[in-house]
Amino acid sequence: FCKKLPNCLPNSLYHFRFPPETEGKFLKQKIIKEQDTGFDAISSIVSCQKQMGQEIGNELDGQNEIINSFANLLENTDEKLCTETRHLNMVDRNSTSCRIIMVIWLLLMATVAIAVWPTN
């Protein structure tokens, strides 16, 4: 099955060589084994990346829920702000009207007081 090499280096006493028909077979098996090891490594990396991708996806889903909740709260706050702004504008108009009425009333009282005041 194995033959001793005819032209061995002087420092190597046992240098064997497989016959050419079996040497190619062993070489192919070695290459296939190395490829399998490489494929296993690639499979492990892809599996890890898949898991990381799923975790990122779950995190993004959670962040989207938070953003949607925040958007709803923001819409509610915006509606309340618009309502309160309308109320404030109405109060401002009413207070301006009230001031005008008060000024008119004070002027009327002053006119009456001047009219009634004795002029000796």
Buried (B, 14 or more C-beta within 10 A) or exposed (E): EEEEEEEEEEEEEEEEEBEEEEEEEEEEEEEEEEEEEEEEEEEEEEEEEEEEEEEEEEEEEEEEEEEEEEEEEEEEEEEEEEEEEEEEEEEEEEEEEEEEEEEEEEEEEEEEEEEEEEEE
